[in-house]
């Protein structure tokens, strides 16, 4: 389980994932953990929810879960967001956290 300084927290039926969004980037990617957020870059611009949709797609792909299982909870118009992801993503999130702290 993640501690309070982590980029995610395990809840009863899902995991709350803190994301720092970077829309309008050169490529779609998960760039690692910065502080208490997962940094996600997407090519989509921040207009009419396009970037949020692409962030959810990139996060789902990185965690190996279906796109439909990643939902935006908070931060629709902010670069600081919270997404809900399935509990099945816990191992992938732990791995992302280890990769970021070891590099």
BELRASUL-V59193 format. One line per field, one symbol per residue. psi: psi as a letter, one per 30 degrees, with the letter a starting at -180 (. if undefined). burial: + if it has 9 or more other ideal C-beta (glycine too) atoms within 8 Angstrom, else -. A space follows every 50 residues. Layout:
psi: ???
burial: ???
This chain:
psi: kklfglflkkaegakkkkkjkilglelkljgakjcglkkkkkfklikhge eeeeeeeeeeeefhlkeffjkkelheglfjlkkkllfffeeeeeeeeeee ff.
burial: -+---+++-----++++++++++++--+-+-++---++++++-+-----+ ++++++++++-++-+---++-+--+----++++++---++-++--++-++ ---
